[in-house]
Amino acid sequence: MEAGKNSIAYRIWGLEHLHYGILCKAEYDLAILTADKLYEEGKVSRDEYLEMIRLACGALAGS
C-alpha cells in the first residue's frame, strides 16, 4: 500500500484510540484488540496493522 493511502478503518482507529496521544493501560489494551480484529477481518493491511501496534505502544502512558 502506498504512503498516504491508508484505509478508512486505519484512519478511524487512529481517531478513536489516539485522539489524546497518551493511552492508559485499559485504552492501550482496547486499541490493540481493535487493531487485531481489524487485521483479522481484512479491513487493514499488514503494514497498517504493524503501524497501529507501533503507535499504540508509543502512546502507552509511562513508556
TORBA-145497 format. One record per residue: residue number from 1; x negated, y negated, z of N, C-alpha, C, O in turn; chain. Coordinates in nm, 4 decimals. Layout:
> resi; n_x; n_y; n_z; ca_x; ca_y; ca_z; c_x; c_y; c_z; o_x; o_y; o_z; chain
> NUM; X; Y; Z; X; Y; Z; X; Y; Z; X; Y; Z; A;
...
This chain:
> resi; n_x; n_y; n_z; ca_x; ca_y; ca_z; c_x; c_y; c_z; o_x; o_y; o_z; chain
> 1; -0.0847; 0.1175; 0.0000; 0.0000; 0.0000; 0.0000; -0.0894; -0.1241; 0.0000; -0.1862; -0.1304; 0.0758; A;
> 2; -0.0588; -0.2204; -0.0823; -0.1390; -0.3413; -0.0943; -0.1226; -0.4302; 0.0289; -0.0189; -0.4289; 0.0951; A;
> 3; -0.2265; -0.5066; 0.0575; -0.2199; -0.6010; 0.1683; -0.1069; -0.7000; 0.1441; -0.0878; -0.7465; 0.0318; A;
> 4; -0.0334; -0.7319; 0.2475; 0.0764; -0.8264; 0.2356; 0.2053; -0.7653; 0.1847; 0.3053; -0.8356; 0.1703; A;
> 5; 0.2051; -0.6379; 0.1577; 0.3240; -0.5695; 0.1061; 0.3808; -0.4759; 0.2127; 0.4199; -0.3632; 0.1823; A;
> 6; 0.3852; -0.5223; 0.3364; 0.4348; -0.4392; 0.4457; 0.5842; -0.4145; 0.4323; 0.6590; -0.4992; 0.3833; A;
> 7; 0.6257; -0.2976; 0.4766; 0.7665; -0.2605; 0.4693; 0.8501; -0.3446; 0.5657; 0.7985; -0.4048; 0.6599; A;
> 8; 0.9773; -0.3466; 0.5398; 1.0709; -0.4173; 0.6283; 1.0664; -0.3565; 0.7685; 1.0689; -0.4293; 0.8677; A;
> 9; 1.0598; -0.2242; 0.7771; 1.0560; -0.1572; 0.9075; 0.9341; -0.2022; 0.9883; 0.9437; -0.2233; 1.1092; A;
> 10; 0.8197; -0.2168; 0.9214; 0.6977; -0.2627; 0.9879; 0.7162; -0.4049; 1.0408; 0.6803; -0.4347; 1.1547; A;
> 11; 0.7716; -0.4907; 0.9587; 0.7915; -0.6307; 0.9983; 0.8895; -0.6425; 1.1148; 0.8663; -0.7194; 1.2080; A;
> 12; 0.9979; -0.5671; 1.1096; 1.0963; -0.5702; 1.2184; 1.0337; -0.5175; 1.3468; 1.0559; -0.5735; 1.4542; A;
> 13; 0.9555; -0.4102; 1.3364; 0.8873; -0.3556; 1.4538; 0.8027; -0.4642; 1.5198; 0.8065; -0.4807; 1.6417; A;
> 14; 0.7272; -0.5376; 1.4401; 0.6434; -0.6437; 1.4941; 0.7238; -0.7514; 1.5648; 0.6848; -0.7991; 1.6714; A;
> 15; 0.8349; -0.7892; 1.5059; 0.9205; -0.8909; 1.5678; 0.9826; -0.8408; 1.6974; 0.9922; -0.9153; 1.7949; A;
> 16; 1.0246; -0.7155; 1.6985; 1.0899; -0.6600; 1.8173; 0.9926; -0.6360; 1.9320; 1.0273; -0.6570; 2.0482; A;
> 17; 0.8721; -0.5925; 1.9006; 0.7821; -0.5473; 2.0062; 0.6657; -0.6399; 2.0356; 0.6081; -0.6316; 2.1440; A;
> 18; 0.6290; -0.7267; 1.9446; 0.5104; -0.8094; 1.9667; 0.5409; -0.9581; 1.9684; 0.4505; -1.0395; 1.9495; A;
> 19; 0.6658; -0.9954; 1.9905; 0.7017; -1.1372; 1.9841; 0.6365; -1.2204; 2.0943; 0.6178; -1.3406; 2.0752; A;
> 20; 0.6012; -1.1618; 2.2086; 0.5318; -1.2370; 2.3133; 0.3805; -1.2195; 2.3057; 0.3058; -1.2988; 2.3630; A;
> 21; 0.3355; -1.1172; 2.2360; 0.1927; -1.0946; 2.2201; 0.1281; -1.0112; 2.3291; 0.0172; -0.9609; 2.3104; A;
> 22; 0.1954; -0.9952; 2.4431; 0.1429; -0.9150; 2.5533; 0.2520; -0.8179; 2.5963; 0.3674; -0.8567; 2.6149; A;
> 23; 0.2145; -0.6918; 2.6117; 0.3112; -0.5892; 2.6485; 0.2801; -0.5319; 2.7860; 0.1637; -0.5086; 2.8188; A;
> 24; 0.3837; -0.5090; 2.8669; 0.3660; -0.4322; 2.9892; 0.3668; -0.2841; 2.9495; 0.3913; -0.2518; 2.8333; A;
> 25; 0.3406; -0.1955; 3.0431; 0.3314; -0.0523; 3.0122; 0.4608; 0.0016; 2.9519; 0.4555; 0.0789; 2.8562; A;
> 26; 0.5768; -0.0369; 3.0051; 0.7049; 0.0127; 2.9523; 0.7282; -0.0371; 2.8098; 0.7742; 0.0387; 2.7244; A;
> 27; 0.6968; -0.1640; 2.7838; 0.7121; -0.2190; 2.6487; 0.6160; -0.1513; 2.5514; 0.6512; -0.1243; 2.4366; A;
> 28; 0.4953; -0.1243; 2.5980; 0.3959; -0.0542; 2.5165; 0.4462; 0.0851; 2.4792; 0.4400; 0.1253; 2.3630; A;
> 29; 0.4963; 0.1584; 2.5791; 0.5490; 0.2929; 2.5536; 0.6608; 0.2892; 2.4506; 0.6650; 0.3731; 2.3606; A;
> 30; 0.7508; 0.1931; 2.4628; 0.8615; 0.1801; 2.3686; 0.8102; 0.1457; 2.2285; 0.8599; 0.1992; 2.1294; A;
> 31; 0.7122; 0.0577; 2.2201; 0.6554; 0.0206; 2.0900; 0.5920; 0.1418; 2.0220; 0.6084; 0.1610; 1.9015; A;
> 32; 0.5201; 0.2231; 2.0983; 0.4556; 0.3425; 2.0429; 0.5601; 0.4449; 2.0004; 0.5498; 0.5026; 1.8922; A;
> 33; 0.6605; 0.4679; 2.0845; 0.7664; 0.5633; 2.0494; 0.8403; 0.5202; 1.9232; 0.8724; 0.6032; 1.8382; A;
> 34; 0.8671; 0.3915; 1.9114; 0.9353; 0.3399; 1.7929; 0.8477; 0.3562; 1.6694; 0.8966; 0.3949; 1.5633; A;
> 35; 0.7195; 0.3270; 1.6823; 0.6265; 0.3446; 1.5704; 0.6226; 0.4909; 1.5270; 0.6249; 0.5211; 1.4077; A;
> 36; 0.6166; 0.5812; 1.6243; 0.6168; 0.7250; 1.5932; 0.7414; 0.7641; 1.5150; 0.7337; 0.8354; 1.4149; A;
> 37; 0.8554; 0.7168; 1.5617; 0.9822; 0.7515; 1.4968; 0.9882; 0.6966; 1.3538; 1.0292; 0.7675; 1.2619; A;
> 38; 0.9478; 0.5717; 1.3351; 0.9491; 0.5121; 1.2013; 0.8578; 0.5885; 1.1062; 0.8916; 0.6081; 0.9894; A;
> 39; 0.7424; 0.6314; 1.1560; 0.6495; 0.7065; 1.0713; 0.7062; 0.8446; 1.0378; 0.6995; 0.8886; 0.9230; A;
> 40; 0.7619; 0.9126; 1.1378; 0.8201; 1.0451; 1.1151; 0.9353; 1.0399; 1.0155; 0.9546; 1.1335; 0.9379; A;
> 41; 1.0115; 0.9320; 1.0173; 1.1250; 0.9158; 0.9257; 1.0816; 0.8653; 0.7879; 1.1644; 0.8536; 0.6975; A;
> 42; 0.9539; 0.8356; 0.7713; 0.9032; 0.7893; 0.6426; 0.9352; 0.6442; 0.6117; 0.9315; 0.6031; 0.4957; A;
> 43; 0.9666; 0.5662; 0.7143; 1.0017; 0.4256; 0.6927; 0.8803; 0.3341; 0.6888; 0.8898; 0.2203; 0.6429; A;
> 44; 0.7663; 0.3828; 0.7364; 0.6413; 0.3076; 0.7285; 0.5327; 0.3998; 0.6744; 0.5387; 0.5215; 0.6919; A;
> 45; 0.4345; 0.3410; 0.6093; 0.3223; 0.4185; 0.5556; 0.2270; 0.4573; 0.6685; 0.2385; 0.4081; 0.7807; A;
> 46; 0.1343; 0.5447; 0.6375; 0.0345; 0.5856; 0.7364; -0.0493; 0.4651; 0.7795; -0.0778; 0.4484; 0.8981; A;
> 47; -0.0882; 0.3818; 0.6841; -0.1666; 0.2627; 0.7170; -0.0890; 0.1684; 0.8083; -0.1444; 0.1134; 0.9034; A;
> 48; 0.0397; 0.1501; 0.7789; 0.1228; 0.0647; 0.8641; 0.1342; 0.1247; 1.0036; 0.1252; 0.0532; 1.1035; A;
> 49; 0.1538; 0.2548; 1.0101; 0.1655; 0.3235; 1.1387; 0.0391; 0.3035; 1.2228; 0.0476; 0.2701; 1.3410; A;
> 50; -0.0760; 0.3235; 1.1629; -0.2013; 0.3060; 1.2356; -0.2198; 0.1614; 1.2805; -0.2718; 0.1364; 1.3893; A;
> 51; -0.1780; 0.0671; 1.1984; -0.1852; -0.0745; 1.2355; -0.0904; -0.1044; 1.3514; -0.1245; -0.1825; 1.4402; A;
> 52; 0.0264; -0.0441; 1.3515; 0.1219; -0.0626; 1.4608; 0.0620; -0.0132; 1.5927; 0.0742; -0.0798; 1.6955; A;
> 53; -0.0019; 0.1023; 1.5894; -0.0654; 0.1568; 1.7093; -0.1774; 0.0637; 1.7553; -0.1898; 0.0351; 1.8744; A;
> 54; -0.2584; 0.0167; 1.6614; -0.3682; -0.0738; 1.6953; -0.3166; -0.2032; 1.7581; -0.3708; -0.2499; 1.8582; A;
> 55; -0.2123; -0.2606; 1.6994; -0.1554; -0.3845; 1.7522; -0.0966; -0.3644; 1.8912; -0.1152; -0.4481; 1.9796; A;
> 56; -0.0262; -0.2540; 1.9106; 0.0330; -0.2257; 2.0414; -0.0761; -0.2077; 2.1468; -0.0642; -0.2589; 2.2581; A;
> 57; -0.1810; -0.1361; 2.1124; -0.2917; -0.1161; 2.2068; -0.3585; -0.2488; 2.2412; -0.3943; -0.2727; 2.3565; A;
> 58; -0.3749; -0.3336; 2.1425; -0.4359; -0.4640; 2.1651; -0.3498; -0.5573; 2.2481; -0.4014; -0.6477; 2.3139; A;
> 59; -0.2190; -0.5359; 2.2455; -0.1269; -0.6233; 2.3181; -0.0954; -0.5728; 2.4585; -0.0269; -0.6411; 2.5346; A;
> 60; -0.1442; -0.4547; 2.4936; -0.1174; -0.3999; 2.6267; -0.1808; -0.4891; 2.7322; -0.3018; -0.5119; 2.7304; A;
> 61; -0.1000; -0.5390; 2.8235; -0.1477; -0.6294; 2.9277; -0.2553; -0.5607; 3.0114; -0.2413; -0.4447; 3.0501; A;
> 62; -0.3605; -0.6330; 3.0379; -0.4672; -0.5805; 3.1214; -0.5707; -0.4998; 3.0463; -0.6613; -0.4427; 3.1069; A;
> 63; -0.5577; -0.4946; 2.9124; -0.6575; -0.4169; 2.8374; -0.7619; -0.5081; 2.7773; -0.8541; -0.4610; 2.7107; A;
